[in-house]
């Protein structure tokens, strides 16, 4: 019966090693890539960041628009993230809320 316990213990150690390796990769990547940058290179932060730029597909609000986007229930596009990695992305963060995020 102890043979089954040994196999179980070995399997659990193997799984633990796999998760340790995954955690190491994630930790290294977290130092380079902002956690608010999504897979479409858009910023999902609800605060102002120095790496934000207007979304490339964002259509500016026309001066003659009678009803602003917010009043029409439209969500403004998320800003583009211009962070290229490598440096401390958090240095560009502010405590100012992003327009429309409150």
N, C-alpha and C positions, 0 to 999 in steps of 0.2 A: 504493500500500500504506500510505502514511502517513496516509491518510484514515481508515482503520480504527483506527489507533492514537490519532488525535485524538478520535474518537468514544468510544473506550474510556476515554481519560483524562478526557473531559468527563463520562461516566457515573459514573466513580469519584469525581470531585469532587462531583457532584450527590448521590451516596449519602453521601459524607462530610459534606456540609452537612446532610442529613436527620438523620444520627446525632448531629451536633453539637447540632442543635435539640432532639432527644429527650433528650440528656444534660443540657442546660440545664434542661429541665422537671423531670426526675428529681431533679437536684441541688436545685432550689428546693423541691420537694415533700418531699425528705428532711429539710429543715430544719424542716418543720412537722408531719410525721407520723412517729410512732415506728415504727421498722422491725419491731418485735415485734407490732404491731397487725395482725390479719388482716382479711380482708374482712367477717367477721362481728362485728367490733368486740370480739374476744377477744384477750387477751394471750397470746402464745406464748413469752414469756421464761421461762427456767428459774431466775429469781431474783426476789426480792421488789421490787416497784415501788410507789411511793406512788399510782399511778394505777389500781392493781388493786382490783377489788371482786368479791365472790363472784358467780359466774355467776347470772343471773336464773333460770335453770331448774334450778339446783343444789338437790337435795333434801338437807337436812342429815342427817347420820348419826344415826339414832335411838339413844338410849341403850340400848335393849333389843336392838339388833342383835347377834346372837351373833358374826357374822363381819364384820369391817371390810371396806370396799370394796376396799382393797389386797389383802387375803387372798383375796377372791373373784375377783381378777384384773381388777377394774374400774378404769378410768382416771378420776380425778376430772375434772369439766368444767374447761375453761380459764377463768380469771377474766375478768370483763369489763374492758375498757379504758375508763377515763373521761377520758382525755386529750382535750382539745378543740382542740388545735393552737395554734400561735402562740407559745407559750413554749418554753423548753428542756426537753423531755421527759426528757432524760437526768439532770437534777438530781434526779429522784425515784428513780433506780435505786440499788440497794444491792448489796452483795456477798453477801448472805444467800441461800442456795439456797431455792427455792420448795419447800414440803412435797411430798414424793413425787417430786421431780425428781432426786434422787440415786440 
